[in-house]
């Protein structure tokens, strides 16, 4: 996270056809390879969407080229993973997501990746979800400024971010109140793409052989043992938030995932069937968490395209 005296963008240009800011300066703290990838996107900017206790929280926005920008453009909000207590917005450059990001931007979809409060130092995954909600509210409130469509948008993310992207899209606004000045905005996502997510605090059957096996991770997620926070556990369970009116959801999960087993996504499919919700699962064979492994099928390139096509189908 950046503090309020953080280094500001140093170059901004006004583009005809889609008036937007073009930032060439460093954004957040980046690894060398992340910086190189970031610079391969010529049209991007850092935006502070809220400040919490003197600490600024950022969005990094990736824009299509000027010839592909319209007055209003569909957009996707990416929520990063990292076990709820780590990771960064630049997780979007990982192999499960980068190809999809490039494809979406190339096809005229603006993409934003959000920095949120991590589940540590007194914060929980609830605060993470509130921040992601506020990021969506901020973008809606400033849709005209950033050339965003106020109707065609979705959420995506992987692992903890897959879980949080589902919470962001499915959770009721009244249950995740954040910045007072943003509360008038009521995001209604058109689709969600969730990669290898955690899907339920309440179903013990999906915990064996996962990072939740012994229950200690619930303290990070909820701020207390599971049995002490039943209502919060329900709020942070995507399967509990799913309804017949939920937006279309694509789950992507490796069948050899040892961190958050595919049982998470299979269970969400079972709940979706019961609730008549529109949820689809793409199983990646031979793939571990983050689609690690050899001879995975479909390949990274193929699953990147699959996710991009799902998004475009619902936003274009």
Residue pairs with C-beta under 8 A, 6 or more apart in sequence:
1 55
1 56
1 57
1 115
1 117
2 28
2 55
2 56
2 58
2 115
3 54
3 55
3 56
4 51
4 54
4 55
4 56
6 56
7 25
7 26
8 25
9 21
9 23
9 24
9 25
9 27
9 45
9 46
10 24
10 25
11 22
11 23
11 24
11 25
12 21
12 22
12 23
12 45
13 21
13 22
14 21
15 22
15 43
15 66
15 69
16 66
17 66
17 67
17 69
17 70
18 63
18 64
18 66
18 69
18 70
18 71
18 73
18 147
19 147
20 43
20 45
20 63
20 69
20 146
20 147
21 45
22 42
22 43
22 44
22 45
22 63
23 44
23 45
23 46
25 46
26 35
27 38
27 44
27 45
27 46
27 58
27 60
28 46
28 58
28 60
28 88
28 89
28 90
28 115
29 88
30 38
30 90
31 90
33 93
34 90
34 93
37 90
37 93
37 98
38 44
38 60
38 90
38 93
41 62
41 105
42 65
43 62
43 63
43 64
43 65
43 66
44 60
44 61
44 62
44 63
45 60
45 61
45 63
46 58
46 59
46 60
46 61
47 58
47 59
47 60
47 61
47 146
48 56
48 57
48 58
48 59
49 57
49 58
49 59
49 114
49 134
49 135
49 138
49 139
50 56
50 57
50 131
50 134
50 135
50 138
50 178
50 179
50 182
51 57
52 117
52 131
57 114
57 115
57 116
57 117
57 131
57 135
58 89
58 114
58 115
59 89
59 112
59 113
59 114
59 115
59 135
59 138
59 139
60 89
60 90
60 112
60 113
61 110
61 111
61 112
61 146
62 101
62 105
62 110
62 111
62 112
62 113
63 69
63 105
63 110
63 147
64 73
64 105
64 106
64 107
64 108
64 109
64 110
68 106
68 107
68 108
69 108
69 147
70 108
70 147
71 147
72 143
72 147
72 148
72 149
72 150
73 108
73 109
73 110
73 147
73 148
73 149
74 108
74 109
74 110
74 149
74 152
74 153
74 315
74 316
75 109
75 110
75 111
75 112
75 139
75 148
75 149
75 152
75 153
76 104
76 109
76 110
76 111
76 112
76 153
76 154
76 155
76 156
76 311
76 315
77 112
77 113
77 114
77 132
77 135
77 136
77 139
77 153
77 154
77 155
77 156
77 165
77 168
78 89
78 92
78 97
78 101
78 111
78 112
78 113
78 114
78 155
78 156
78 157
78 161
78 165
79 114
79 116
79 132
79 155
79 156
79 157
79 161
79 164
79 165
79 168
80 87
80 88
80 89
80 90
80 91
80 92
80 113
80 114
80 157
80 158
80 160
80 161
81 87
81 91
81 157
81 158
81 159
81 160
81 161
81 162
82 88
82 91
82 118
82 159
82 160
82 161
83 159
83 160
83 211
83 220
84 118
84 119
84 125
84 128
84 160
84 164
84 220
84 221
85 118
85 119
85 120
85 220
86 118
87 118
87 160
87 161
88 115
89 113
89 114
89 115
90 113
91 97
91 113
91 158
91 161
92 98
92 101
92 111
92 113
93 101
94 158
94 290
95 290
95 291
95 300
96 158
96 195
96 252
96 290
96 291
96 300
96 303
96 304
97 156
97 158
97 195
97 304
98 304
99 300
99 301
99 304
99 305
99 308
100 156
100 193
100 304
100 305
100 307
100 308
100 311
101 111
103 304
103 305
103 308
104 111
104 308
104 311
104 312
105 111
107 308
107 312
107 316
108 316
109 311
109 312
109 315
110 146
110 147
110 148
112 135
112 139
114 131
114 132
114 135
115 131
116 127
116 128
116 131
116 132
116 135
116 164
117 123
117 127
117 128
117 131
118 128
119 125
119 127
119 128
119 220
119 221
120 220
124 220
124 221
124 222
124 223
124 232
125 160
125 163
125 164
125 220
125 221
125 222
125 236
126 176
126 222
126 223
126 232
126 235
126 236
128 160
128 164
129 164
129 167
129 168
129 171
129 176
129 236
130 176
130 177
130 178
131 178
132 155
132 164
132 165
132 167
132 168
133 168
133 171
133 173
133 176
133 178
133 187
134 178
134 179
134 182
136 153
136 155
136 168
136 185
136 187
136 189
137 178
137 179
137 182
137 183
137 185
137 187
138 179
138 182
138 185
139 146
139 148
139 153
140 148
140 150
140 185
140 187
141 182
141 184
141 185
142 148
143 149
143 150
151 188
151 190
152 190
152 315
152 316
153 187
153 189
153 190
153 315
154 169
154 189
154 190
154 191
154 192
154 193
154 247
154 311
154 314
154 315
155 165
155 166
155 168
155 169
155 189
155 191
155 192
155 193
156 165
156 192
156 193
156 194
156 195
156 307
156 311
157 163
157 164
157 165
157 194
157 195
157 197
158 194
158 195
158 196
158 197
158 290
159 195
159 196
159 197
159 198
159 259
159 260
159 289
159 290
160 198
161 195
162 194
162 195
162 196
162 197
162 198
163 194
163 197
163 198
163 199
163 236
163 238
165 192
165 193
165 194
165 197
166 192
166 194
166 197
166 199
166 238
166 241
166 249
167 176
167 235
167 236
167 238
167 241
168 187
168 189
169 187
169 189
169 192
169 246
169 247
169 249
170 192
170 238
170 241
170 242
170 243
170 246
171 235
171 241
172 241
173 183
173 186
173 187
175 235
176 235
177 183
188 247
189 247
190 247
190 248
190 314
190 315
191 247
191 248
191 249
191 250
191 310
191 311
191 314
191 315
192 247
192 248
192 249
192 250
193 249
193 250
193 252
193 307
193 310
193 311
194 238
194 249
194 250
194 251
194 252
195 251
195 252
195 253
196 252
196 253
196 254
196 257
196 259
196 260
196 262
196 264
196 265
196 289
196 290
196 291
197 238
197 251
197 253
197 260
197 264
197 265
197 268
198 212
198 260
198 264
199 206
199 237
199 238
199 239
199 264
199 265
199 267
199 268
200 206
200 237
200 238
200 239
200 240
200 264
200 267
200 268
201 218
201 221
201 222
201 226
201 233
201 234
201 236
201 237
202 233
202 234
202 237
202 239
202 240
203 239
203 267
205 263
205 267
206 212
206 261
206 263
206 264
206 267
207 213
207 215
209 258
209 261
210 258
210 259
210 260
210 261
210 263
210 264
211 217
211 259
211 260
212 218
215 225
215 226
218 224
218 225
218 226
218 229
218 233
219 225
221 236
222 228
222 229
222 232
222 233
222 236
223 229
223 232
226 233
234 240
235 241
238 268
239 267
239 268
239 271
242 268
242 271
242 272
242 275
242 277
242 279
243 275
243 277
244 275
244 276
244 277
246 277
246 278
246 279
247 278
247 314
248 278
248 279
248 280
248 310
248 314
249 268
249 272
249 277
249 278
249 279
249 280
250 279
250 280
250 281
250 282
250 307
250 310
251 265
251 268
251 269
251 279
251 280
251 281
251 282
252 281
252 282
252 284
252 303
252 306
252 307
253 262
253 264
253 265
253 281
253 282
253 283
253 284
254 262
254 283
254 284
254 285
254 286
254 287
254 288
254 289
254 291
254 292
254 293
254 296
255 262
255 283
255 284
255 285
255 286
255 287
256 286
256 287
256 288
256 293
257 287
257 288
257 289
258 288
258 289
259 288
259 289
260 289
262 283
265 281
266 281
268 279
268 281
269 279
269 281
271 277
272 278
272 279
280 310
282 298
282 303
282 306
284 291
284 296
284 297
284 298
284 303
285 296
285 297
286 293
286 294
286 295
286 296
286 297
287 293
287 296
291 300
291 303
298 306
